[in-house]
């Protein structure tokens, strides 16, 4: 486990999908970005820098394991906003 993924323990969700987010920081993990542009492929995660702190509920929607009232493009935008919020935290923690 990298320092970035380990830093997710106890953090608040930064993806924050409305009506989905469970706001339970005990379920927060480092959610890796999806898509080939992020370097993700079958059996391969994207680079840790391309992720966000996300609760289990938001993570399930981002990874298409659960549905939400939002389109895939809207979820992608929410993930990228969460990525930006998370990157600031990583910088403040001295991990980037």
C-alpha positions as CSV (number, residue, x, y, z in Angstrom):
1,X,0.0,0.0,0.0
2,X,1.4,3.4,-1.0
3,X,1.5,6.4,1.4
4,X,-1.2,8.0,-0.7
5,X,-3.6,5.1,-0.5
6,X,-2.8,4.7,3.2
7,X,-3.6,8.4,3.8
8,X,-7.3,7.7,3.1
9,X,-7.9,6.1,6.4
10,X,-10.3,8.2,8.4
11,X,-10.5,11.0,5.8
12,X,-13.8,12.6,4.8
13,X,-15.1,11.8,1.3
14,X,-14.1,14.4,-1.2
15,X,-16.2,13.1,-4.1
16,X,-19.4,13.9,-2.3
17,X,-22.0,12.7,-4.8
18,X,-25.4,14.2,-3.6
19,X,-27.9,11.7,-2.3
20,X,-25.2,9.0,-2.6
21,X,-22.4,10.0,-0.3
22,X,-22.7,8.2,3.1
23,X,-20.4,10.7,4.9
24,X,-18.9,7.8,6.8
25,X,-15.1,8.4,7.0
26,X,-14.6,4.9,8.3
27,X,-15.4,3.7,4.8
28,X,-13.2,6.1,2.9
29,X,-10.6,4.7,0.6
30,X,-8.3,6.1,-2.1
31,X,-10.5,5.8,-5.3
32,X,-8.4,5.5,-8.5
33,X,-9.5,7.3,-11.7
34,X,-11.2,5.2,-14.4
35,X,-10.4,5.1,-18.1
36,X,-7.5,4.4,-20.3
37,X,-6.5,8.1,-20.2
38,X,-5.7,7.6,-16.5
39,X,-3.7,4.5,-17.3
40,X,-6.4,2.1,-16.0
41,X,-6.8,-1.2,-17.8
42,X,-8.0,-4.7,-17.1
43,X,-6.3,-5.7,-13.8
44,X,-4.4,-2.4,-13.7
45,X,-5.2,0.7,-11.5
46,X,-4.4,4.2,-12.6
47,X,-1.5,6.0,-10.9
48,X,-2.1,7.0,-7.3
49,X,-1.9,10.7,-8.2
50,X,-5.0,10.2,-10.3
51,X,-7.4,9.5,-7.4
52,X,-9.6,10.9,-4.7
53,X,-10.7,10.3,-1.2
54,X,-14.1,8.6,-1.5
55,X,-16.6,6.9,0.8
56,X,-17.7,3.4,-0.1
57,X,-21.0,4.6,-1.6
58,X,-19.4,7.2,-3.9
59,X,-16.6,4.7,-4.8
60,X,-19.3,2.2,-5.9
61,X,-20.9,4.8,-8.2
62,X,-17.6,6.0,-9.6
63,X,-16.6,2.3,-10.4
64,X,-20.1,1.6,-11.8
65,X,-20.9,-1.0,-9.2
66,X,-24.0,1.0,-8.1
67,X,-26.3,3.4,-9.8
68,X,-27.1,7.1,-9.0
69,X,-29.5,9.7,-10.3
70,X,-26.6,11.3,-12.3
71,X,-25.3,10.6,-15.7
72,X,-21.8,9.1,-16.2
73,X,-20.5,12.4,-17.3
74,X,-21.9,14.1,-14.2
75,X,-20.3,11.4,-12.0
76,X,-17.0,11.9,-13.9
77,X,-17.1,15.6,-13.2
78,X,-17.9,15.0,-9.5
79,X,-14.9,12.6,-9.3
80,X,-12.6,15.1,-10.9
81,X,-13.7,17.8,-8.5
82,X,-13.1,15.4,-5.7
83,X,-9.7,14.7,-7.2
84,X,-8.8,18.4,-7.0
85,X,-9.9,18.6,-3.4
86,X,-7.9,15.5,-2.6
87,X,-4.8,16.7,-4.4
88,X,-4.8,19.9,-2.2
89,X,-4.9,17.7,0.9
90,X,-2.0,15.5,-0.4
91,X,0.1,18.6,-0.9
92,X,-0.8,19.9,2.6
93,X,0.2,16.4,4.0
94,X,3.5,16.6,2.1
95,X,2.7,13.4,0.2
96,X,3.0,15.2,-3.2
